Every structure is written in structure tokens, then in C-alpha cells.
Amino acid sequence: MKYIDQSDQLKQPDGGLGILLVNLGTPDNPTTPAVRRYLAEFLSDPRVVSLPRILWLLILHGMVLRVRPKRSAQAYGKIWTDQGSPLLVISHQQLDALTAALQPRLNGQTHFALAMRYGNPSIASALEALRRQNIQRLLVFPLYPQYSATTTASIFDAVTSELQRWRRIPECRFIHRYYQDADYTAALSESIRAFREQEGEAEKLLFSFHGIPRDYYESGDPYPDECRSTAAQVAKSLGLHDHQWQVSFQSRFGNQEWVKPYTDETLKRWGSEGVESVQVVCPAFSADCLETLEEISEENRGYFLQAGGKRYAYIPAMNAHPSHIALFADLIVQHTCGWPEAETSPGETS
């Protein structure tokens, strides 16, 4: 392995704390070649697709990447903005708001960076920017409320793989599974409540989470259980009865069985059974993206209405809402406890 030359850092002062925010990723533009590059990186990750490696790569490059990029590019084209990918635009808004919120609360030098697990800005480039600041401590924050090997663990793999090239690695901490934080439940509940106060309530509230293959769950991935726990906590906070809400899983890919019930099939069934109004929220997504803005807000709307439903609404992700940013800031302060940059030292009160 070739290590990065860090001799230039020997005489530099302590660069303090680096905070790395990471989300899933996005193609650079909504064109077939760009989407193909993005999907090739995404679907080559063994955390995402765990089929035998040689077999899957033959399928991926021989079939999937010949067909799927064009269709996905058309979907991205429907949601693309003048500023670019919604996910990337919102992620930068989150970073800017979080930087402003944390500057008064952290001591010493603190450097912020944004990365995408797949696509740009890459984890490697973000870590390199932090390395050049001579950071001594690194806090990695994957923006996934619920843990899955396909998301949070994949970011861990990518970060640690890059750090293996450093001769001097910083002290590292890693945030995950923040769905359990009471402030997360409160912020998500308030987001849903505010939407329903403005738009009116619906017969059904559907909590739609990105799915994973069933065998991943049976092999020990806790993600589906954490999704169900998230929805139950929020439903309780909203005072919903059991018949008023349900959990489902979206975005399945391939022919294998995924965790059920499926979002599209649930909406089709409700429409055919006489359910007239539905609202859908996607708590696994910290920022709106293709899976929420196109798949849920548009594609699944069509399924429900065509099956007989009358009113359908997607409740936006919390994005850069102040309560969401405040949650992020509090989580970061909690996880820097004991470091020089912490708001308060152990045993002190703020």
C-alpha cells in the first residue's frame, strides 16, 4: 500500500476537530453516462449487493448497467433543479446551517466537510481536505437515522479504507442509530404535525422506508426493526391509533424477496379497498432525493390514484429545517464530549 506523505504536517499546529457529514450520493448530472458511473460505483459495493462477487459483476456490467442508467436518468431529469441534484443542494444547505449553529458551541478549531458515499464530493476528497487542515480528531456523521450494513456500515468501510493510507490517523468517533434520540422523534413528529395542520389529515399515514433484501435482515441487519420502532415512536407522539398508520418498504431491486410489506403494493391495495386519502412520510431519508421526490411523490401517487384513491400527499423530509439542524448540532456536541472542542467538559454544566 502506498501511504500519503504527511511530512508537511509535522511542523503544523494542531488542526483541531474535523466533522464529516456523509449522505448516500447522487450522479453529477441527469444524463445516462453520469448515472451509469454513479450506479456502477453504488451497485459494486458488496455491502449493497452481497451476491458472489464474480457472478454479480457479470450481471451488473453485462445487463444492469446496459438498461437501468437510461431509465434512472429520465427519473433524475424530472427532479433536477437549476442548482443541481436536490440531495446535494439540500446537503450543502444542511452543512451551512450546521456550521453556523455549531461555531458558538465548539471550542478551538473545527473544520467541516461534506461527502457522498457514492459520487461527488467523494469521501476521499473530503477526508483529504480535512487532512490538509491537520485535524487531530475526526467525527464521522452518516446522515441515516436508522442503522443498516448497506448504508452506515458502508460509510464506515469507506472512511476506514481511506484512513488506512494515512501514516498518522486522527482519533475517530462515529455517530449512528440516532433514531433513538428523543429529539429526533420530536422533530419528525412536529414536521408531520405541521404538514397535517396545513394540509389536513388523511385516513392513513404511511411510513415508507428504503427496503433491504429479506436475507440481509435474517442475517442480522437490524434496520427493519429500527424502522418499525421509529414509526411506532412517532405514531405514539402523534396520538395515532393502530388503524391510522402502517410501515412499508420501498425501492426494491432485482428478483429476490425484500422486507415486506412493499410500499407500492400497500398503496395499490389501499386504493382498491376504498381508502380515499393517504399521506406518506419517509423517515429514513434526512434529505429529499430521487427516492422521495420521484418514486414516492410521483410514481407511487399514480399507483394509489389509479387503484381508486382520491387524495395523496408526500410529507417532505426535514431537510434543513431549524429543528433538524438543532438535532444534528446536539448530536455532534454529545459525541465530542471529552474532546478539547466540546461545549462542556465532563462534570461541568452548561
N, C-alpha and C positions, 0 to 999 in steps of 0.2 A: 504493500500500500504506500502511495506517495502522500506524505504529510504536508500540510500547508506550512510555509515558512512564517513563523511568528516572531522572528528575531526583532522585528521592528517594534514589537510590543514591550520588550524587556525594559526599556527606559521610559515608557509611557506611564503616566499616573493611573491609579485605579479608576477604571471607567464606570464603576458602579453597577447598576442593575439593568438588565435587558429584559423587556417584556415582549414576547412574541405571540401575536394573535394569529390563529390559523383557522381557515374555513376550507370547505371541500375543493372549490375551484370552478373554473369556467374557461371556455375557449377564448382565444384572443379576439375573435370576431365571428359572426354568424355565417361563415362560409363552410362548404363541405371540407376543404383541405384543413382548415383550422379545427373544425370539430373532429376530424379524423385523428389529428395529432393529439388532441385532448383525450379522446376516447381510448386511443392506443395506450396512453400513459395510465389512465384510470383503470381500464379493464385488464391491464397487465399486472396490476397489484395483486399478489397472492392472498392478501387479506380480503380483497373484494371477491375474487373468484378463486376458489380453492380446489378446482379440478386438477388432476395430474398435469404438471406444467407443460410438457411437450404436447399432449393432446389439446389442451386449451389454447396454446399459442397457434396451433394449426387451425383450430376453429376460428379463433379471433382474426387472424390475418387472412385466412382463406375464405371466410364467409362474413363474419360480423362487420369488419371494417370496410367491406365492399358495399354493404347495404345500409347499415344504420347511420353513418355520418350524414348522408343526404337528407334522410328523414329528420334527424335531430337538428340539422342546420335550419331546416324550414321552421321547426318549433322555436329555436332560438331567435330566428328572424322576427317572430311575432311579438317577442317581449323586449327586444333590443331597444335601447334608448339612444338619444343623441350623445349622451355621456359615455355610453358603452354598456357592458353587461350589468344588469340590475344588481346581481350579487356583489360584483366588485365595487360598484358605485356605493352601495349601502355599506359595504365593509370599510371603505375609506371614511364614510360619514361616522361610523362607529368608532374607528380609530381616532379621528379628530376630536370627537366628543369625549372619548375616554381619556385622551391625553390631557384635555382641558380640565376634566374632573379630577384627575389624579395628581396633577402638578402641585396643588397646595397640600396634598395629603401624604406625599412621599418625600423623604429627606434625601439630600445628596443628588448625585447624577442618576437620572433614569432615562433610558432610551427605549423607544417604542418601534416595533416593526410589524408589518402585516405580511402574511404569506398565504398561499393557497397550496393545499396538498398536491393538487394536480394543476398544471398550467402556471400562469404568472400572476403576481410575483412568486417565484418559487421559494421553497423552504431554504434551499441552499443559498440563494441570493440574499434573503432576509437575514439569515444567520451570519453571512459574510459581512453585511453592513453592521451588525452588532459586534462582530469580532473586531472590526476596524475601530470601534469605539473602546476597545479593550475592556469589555464587560467582565466582571468577576462573578456575577450571579445571573442566572437565567431562569425566568419564569415562563413556561410554555402554557398557553391558554387555548386549547381546541374549543371552538365555539359550538360544541354539541352538548346539550343539556344531559342527554342520556348516553351511557357508555355502550359502544359496540366495538368489537375487534375490527370491523370493517371501516370504522371512522377514527375514533380516538386512538386505538392501538396502532392504526396505520400511521398516524401522525407521530406517535412515539417512535415507530420504526424509522421514519424518515429523518427525524431530528437526531436520534442517536447514531444513525448511519453517517450523517454528515459530521457529527462531533467526533466520530472515530478518526477523522482526518486531521483533527487538531492535536498538537502536542500538549497544549495547555487548555484543558476544558474548564468551563466555569462550574461553580456549584449550581445544581439544577433542581428545579421543582416543576411539578406538572399538575394542572388542575383538571379534574374530570368528575363526572356524575354530579353536576351541580343542580340537577332537577330536585334533589332532596332539600335544597335550601329553601327556607320558608319565604324568603323574599322573592325567589323565583316563582313560587306558587302564587304569591300575592300579585306580582307584576303581570303574570299571564292571566290570572283571573280578572284583574282590573282592565286589561286590554280587551278581553271578551265582553265584559260587562259594559264597557264604554261603547263598544260596537253595537251591542244589543239595545242599549238605551237610545242610540241614534237611529238605528235601522229597524227596530222592533225585534221581538223574539221569534223563533221558529219552533216548529213541532219537535224537531230533532237537532241536537248538536253532535256533530261527528268529529271525533279527534282522529285525524288521519296522520299516521307516522310512516316514514320511509320504511319499507319492509326489508327483511333479510331472508335467505333460504331457511327452510324449516330445520334442515340438518345442522346449520350453524347454531341454532337455538338448542337443539338436542345435544350438541357437543359442548355446551356450557356458556354460550354467549348470553348474558343477562338482559340484553337490550329489550326484547318484547315485554318482559316483566317490568322493567323500569318505565316503559311507555304506558303500560296499564296503570302503574302506580301514579304516574304523572297525571293521567286523565282522572283517576279517582280522587286525587287530592284537589284538583281544580273543580271537578263537579261538586264535591262537598263544599268547597268555598263559595260556589255559585248557588248552592242550595237546590241543586237539580235532583229530581227523582230518577231512579234507575231506568225508567222507560223513556226518559228525555235525552239520553246520551248513549254513545257507544264508541268503542275503539275500533279502528280498522288500519290496514297496512297497504301502502301504495307502491307504485314504481317497480313492480316485479319484472324480472328479465329472464328470458330463457324458458325452458320447458319444465324445470324442476319445481317441486312444490315449495311455496314460500309460506311464511307465517300468516295465518288467517285470523279473521275474515279479511277479504280483499276490499279495498275502498270502492273500486268500480262496480263490483258485484253487489256490494251493500247498497249503493245508491240506485242501481237498477232495480233491485228488489223493493226498496222503499217506494220508489216511484210507481211500480206496478201494484203495490199493496195499498195505495191510496194516501201515502204520506204526501202532504201538499207542500210543506216548506222545510228546508234544510239549511243549516249554516255549518260550514266546515272550517276547522282550525287545524294548523299543522305545527304542533309544539316542538317537534324535533329540529325545526329549521329556525336558526337565530336570525336569518335574513332571507328575504324573499328571493326566489331564484326560479329556474325553469320548472322545477317540480311543483312549485306553488302557483306561480303566475300563469303557466300554460297548462300543466297537467291537471291541477285541481281547479283553478279558477275558470278555465275554458273547457278542456276536454271532458272532465267529469261533470261539469254543469250540463253538457249536452246529454250525457248518459241519463242523468236524473230527469231532465225535462222531457226527453224522448220517451222515457218509460212511464210518463204520466204525472210527474211532479209539476208544481206550479211556480214555486219561488225557491231560488237557490242563491246563496251568498258565501263567498270566501272571506274569512276574517284574516286580515293581513298579519304577517309576522311582526314581532315587536320592533325589529329593525333598530333604528337609532332613537327610539322613544326615550325620554329622560329617565323613566323608571327602569328601563332595560340597561341603560348606561350606568345608572346608580348601582344596580345589581352587579354588573361587571366590576365596577370600581371597588365595591365592598369585598367581592371575592378575591380580587388581587391584593387588597390590603391585608385580608386574612391570611393569604398564602405567603406574604412576605414577612410575617411575624417572626421576629428573632434576627432578621437581617438588618444591616445598618439603615436601609432605606425605609424601614417600617414606620408607620404612623406613630405607633407607641411601642415601647419595649415591653417584654414580658414582665408582668407585675405592676405596670403603670396603668393609669386610667386616662382616657382622653378627655 
